[in-house]
Amino acid sequence: MDEINVELALPDAASAPDVVSVPEQLQDLVVDSEDVAGFLDELAKFSAAAVSEAVGLDVLCGITLSRRRRTATVAGSTHEARLIDEVQQAYGDGPCLEAMRSHGTVHVPDTSTEERWSEYCSVIADRGHLSALCVPLELDEGATAALNFFAPQPNVYDEATIRNCELYASQAERSLRLAVRIGVKQQHADDLQDAMQSRTVIDLACGIIMGQNRCTQEEAFQILKKASSTRNQKLREVAESLVTSVAKQAPVAHFEP
């Protein structure tokens, strides 16, 4: 078993004789999560627990994601972890954002004396977060993310810990890529299902209009489109309204836009 699997294992698993490796634990998080957001929340908690075990302190973890030039805090091991990460977004700069820009790890040994990003560091120091370590993750299609670890004492992260956190991040990176790909495929499947449902209800509505107006399918579709425009409603909503009214046997003598 390599060094990272020992030092960055979950606390309850570290002493077990058949300890599961970090990559397998991360894969389990992907499998057990319902969506990408759920995975990110669990990843933040898992990462905080792993690094807390390694350094012997209660470490918080926030996850920041940057995609298409938009950056946002997407998860945190606690509400406080999200908050101190979001404060950085408000300032528009900080160690996490620098880590994603430079594609390199950023270490702040003591936030109370840090001259870079002094305003932000002063704020989080006042809140009791005296060390920060931000490790970037490279994702697909130009997206980047970062694992941001905050500790309650200065000079918490030595060279060995930083190296282990970087190794851990490389494993988390692969799992996050997998979760995002699964999420994208699921979204595509959901979009396809929605499109099929929309097409079905629109076809049903056109059939009703054809029967009422003794017109062609294209003419019925144009009537439906005109009704959508006139009522300022989506085409599917107008179609659903018509189908529902007929299905409930409401007195619909003729459909007019």
Stockholm file with secondary structure:
# STOCKHOLM 1.0

chainA/1-257         MDEINVELALPDAASAPDVVSVPEQLQDLVVDSEDVAGFLDELAKFSAAAVSEAVGLDVLCGITLSRRRRTATVAGSTHEARLIDEVQQAYGDGPCLEAMRSHGTVHVPDTSTEERWSEYCSVIADRGHLSALCVPLELDEGATAALNFFAPQPNVYDEATIRNCELYASQAERSLRLAVRIGVKQQHADDLQDAMQSRTVIDLACGIIMGQNRCTQEEAFQILKKASSTRNQKLREVAESLVTSVAKQAPVAHFEP
#=GR chainA/1-257 SS CCHHHHHTSCHHHHTCTTCCCHHHHHHHHHHHCSSHHHHHHHHHHHHHHHHHHHHTSCCEEEEEEEETTEEEEEEESSHHHHHHHHHHHHHTCSHHHHHHHHTSCEEESCTTTCCTTHHHHHHHHHTTCCEEEEEEEECSTTCEEEEEEEESSSSCCCHHHHHHHHHHHHHHHHHHHHHHHHHHHHHHHHHHHHHHHHHHHHHHHHHHHHHHHTCCHHHHHHHHHHHHHHHTCCHHHHHHHHHHHHHTTCCCCCCCC
#=GC SS_cons         CCHHHHHTSCHHHHTCTTCCCHHHHHHHHHHHCSSHHHHHHHHHHHHHHHHHHHHTSCCEEEEEEEETTEEEEEEESSHHHHHHHHHHHHHTCSHHHHHHHHTSCEEESCTTTCCTTHHHHHHHHHTTCCEEEEEEEECSTTCEEEEEEEESSSSCCCHHHHHHHHHHHHHHHHHHHHHHHHHHHHHHHHHHHHHHHHHHHHHHHHHHHHHHHTCCHHHHHHHHHHHHHHHTCCHHHHHHHHHHHHHTTCCCCCCCC
//
